[in-house]
């Protein structure tokens, strides 16, 4: 009598386990994306106010973590929400000029910090008397003064005043779009004021 070969049936896919794997993967990806967006959000340059260092429509990677472990520093390119900022409007991108407790002053269109002229090699052009008229701001213990590098074409702390620490989102660290403009933003210059006022 001939022995019949044993037929091996194909194991059934465990549909329930497969669906759970998909759900877990999607949840993980959403959580990872949310974490990255919170820790390293992205921002778009909306205006010409930071020329020549940032150009309109460039995309930036912003670090929230920098300001979780250290305080904002003078010279940082900072993303923030100004006072009375409309809901849904994108945040602003400006350079941090004045630190808490400092006196920020415009004199002969130049910036003075606590009576010492600030050296600003990043400026697009000299500021005119219309946009940089003589004025003084005394910053509180939690206030920062922010301005665009293109001073004659920027809406900044000169118009809406100092910005509270809690409204600062993060520090720009990478310019990633368009590809020819890719690069890590440098903060290697001396951020201290220059010579005392005469």
C-alpha positions as CSV (number, residue, x, y, z in Angstrom):
1,X,0.0,0.0,0.0
2,X,1.5,3.3,-1.1
3,X,1.8,5.9,1.6
4,X,0.1,9.2,0.7
5,X,2.4,12.3,1.0
6,X,1.5,14.6,3.9
7,X,0.1,17.9,2.6
8,X,1.3,21.0,4.5
9,X,-1.3,23.7,4.6
10,X,-0.1,27.3,4.4
11,X,-0.4,29.0,7.8
12,X,-3.1,31.7,7.9
13,X,-2.0,35.2,8.4
14,X,-3.0,36.6,11.7
15,X,-5.0,39.5,10.4
16,X,-5.6,41.0,13.8
17,X,-1.9,40.9,14.7
18,X,-1.0,42.5,11.3
19,X,-3.5,45.3,11.8
20,X,-2.1,45.9,15.3
21,X,1.4,46.2,13.8
22,X,0.2,48.8,11.3
23,X,-1.6,50.8,14.0
24,X,1.4,50.7,16.3
25,X,3.7,51.8,13.5
26,X,1.4,54.7,12.5
27,X,1.1,55.8,16.2
28,X,4.9,55.7,16.6
29,X,5.5,57.7,13.4
30,X,2.9,60.4,14.5
31,X,4.5,60.6,18.0
32,X,8.0,60.8,16.5
33,X,6.9,63.5,14.0
34,X,5.1,65.5,16.8
35,X,8.2,65.3,19.0
36,X,10.5,66.5,16.2
37,X,8.1,69.4,15.4
38,X,8.1,70.4,19.1
39,X,11.8,70.1,19.6
40,X,13.0,71.1,16.1
41,X,10.2,73.1,14.4
42,X,10.6,74.6,11.0
43,X,10.0,78.2,9.9
44,X,9.7,80.2,6.7
45,X,11.3,83.6,6.2
46,X,8.2,85.8,5.4
47,X,9.7,89.1,4.6
48,X,12.9,91.0,3.6
49,X,13.5,92.2,7.2
50,X,16.5,89.9,7.7
51,X,18.4,90.6,4.5
52,X,21.1,90.1,3.5
53,X,21.5,87.2,5.9
54,X,18.1,85.6,5.4
55,X,16.1,85.9,2.2
56,X,12.3,85.8,1.8
57,X,10.9,82.2,1.4
58,X,14.0,80.5,2.8
59,X,13.2,77.6,5.1
60,X,14.8,77.3,8.5
61,X,15.2,74.6,11.2
62,X,14.6,76.1,14.6
63,X,15.9,74.6,17.9
64,X,13.7,74.9,20.9
65,X,16.2,72.8,22.9
66,X,18.8,75.5,22.8
67,X,16.7,77.8,25.0
68,X,15.6,74.9,27.3
69,X,19.2,74.5,28.4
70,X,20.5,78.1,28.0
71,X,19.3,81.6,27.8
72,X,18.9,83.5,24.5
73,X,22.1,85.3,23.6
74,X,22.7,88.6,21.9
75,X,23.1,88.1,18.1
76,X,20.9,85.0,18.0
77,X,18.5,84.8,15.1
78,X,15.3,84.1,17.0
79,X,11.8,83.0,16.2
80,X,9.2,84.5,18.5
81,X,5.6,85.7,18.8
82,X,5.5,89.5,19.3
83,X,3.0,91.1,21.8
84,X,-0.6,91.0,20.6
85,X,0.3,88.7,17.7
86,X,-2.9,87.6,15.8
87,X,-3.8,83.9,16.3
88,X,-2.8,81.8,13.3
89,X,-0.3,84.3,12.0
90,X,3.3,82.9,11.5
91,X,5.9,83.9,14.1
92,X,8.5,86.6,13.4
93,X,12.2,86.0,12.8
94,X,14.6,88.7,14.1
95,X,18.0,89.2,15.6
96,X,18.2,89.4,19.4
97,X,19.8,92.8,20.3
98,X,19.0,93.6,23.9
99,X,19.1,91.3,27.0
100,X,17.1,91.5,30.3
101,X,17.9,94.5,32.4
102,X,19.8,96.3,29.7
103,X,19.2,99.8,28.3
104,X,18.8,99.9,24.6
105,X,19.3,103.3,22.9
106,X,19.3,104.7,19.4
107,X,21.8,107.6,19.1
108,X,22.7,109.0,15.7
109,X,21.0,105.9,14.1
110,X,23.4,103.5,15.9
111,X,22.4,101.1,18.7
112,X,23.9,101.6,22.2
113,X,23.7,99.0,25.0
114,X,24.1,100.4,28.4
115,X,25.9,103.4,26.8
116,X,28.2,101.3,24.7
117,X,27.9,101.3,20.9
118,X,27.0,97.9,19.5
119,X,29.1,96.6,16.7
120,X,26.7,95.2,14.1
121,X,28.5,93.7,11.1
122,X,25.4,91.8,10.0
123,X,23.4,94.9,9.0
124,X,22.1,95.3,5.4
125,X,22.7,99.0,5.3
126,X,22.9,102.0,7.7
127,X,19.6,102.8,9.4
128,X,18.1,106.1,8.5
129,X,16.8,108.7,10.9
130,X,13.1,107.9,10.2
131,X,13.4,104.3,11.3
132,X,16.2,104.7,13.9
133,X,15.4,108.0,15.6
134,X,16.7,108.7,19.0
135,X,14.9,106.7,21.6
136,X,15.5,104.6,24.8
137,X,14.1,101.3,26.1
138,X,14.9,99.9,29.5
139,X,14.3,96.2,29.5
140,X,12.7,94.3,32.4
141,X,14.1,91.2,34.0
142,X,12.4,88.9,31.5
143,X,12.4,91.1,28.4
144,X,14.4,91.0,25.1
145,X,14.8,93.5,22.3
146,X,14.7,92.1,18.8
147,X,15.3,93.8,15.4
148,X,15.7,92.9,11.8
149,X,19.1,93.1,10.0
150,X,17.4,95.2,7.3
151,X,16.6,98.0,9.7
152,X,14.9,100.3,7.2
153,X,12.4,97.5,6.2
154,X,11.6,95.7,9.5
155,X,8.7,95.6,11.9
156,X,10.3,94.7,15.2
157,X,10.7,95.8,18.9
158,X,11.0,99.4,17.8
159,X,7.3,99.3,17.0
160,X,5.8,96.6,19.3
161,X,8.3,96.9,22.2
162,X,10.3,94.3,24.1
163,X,9.4,90.6,24.0
164,X,8.8,88.4,27.0
165,X,11.0,85.3,27.4
166,X,7.9,83.0,27.3
167,X,7.1,84.3,23.7
168,X,10.5,83.2,22.3
169,X,10.1,79.9,20.4
170,X,13.6,79.0,19.5
171,X,16.9,79.8,17.7
172,X,17.4,79.4,14.0
173,X,20.2,76.8,13.4
174,X,20.0,75.6,9.8
175,X,18.9,77.1,6.5
176,X,17.7,74.1,4.4
177,X,15.6,75.4,1.5
178,X,16.2,76.2,-1.3
179,X,19.0,73.6,-1.6
180,X,21.6,76.1,-3.0
181,X,21.2,78.2,0.2
182,X,21.7,75.2,2.6
183,X,23.9,75.9,5.5
184,X,24.4,76.0,9.3
185,X,23.9,79.5,10.6
186,X,27.0,80.8,12.3
187,X,27.1,82.7,15.6
188,X,30.8,82.9,15.9
189,X,31.2,86.7,16.0
190,X,31.8,88.8,19.1
191,X,28.3,89.7,20.5
192,X,29.5,92.3,23.0
193,X,29.1,96.0,22.5
194,X,32.0,97.9,21.0
195,X,33.5,101.1,22.3
196,X,32.1,103.3,25.1
197,X,30.1,106.3,24.0
198,X,32.2,109.5,23.8
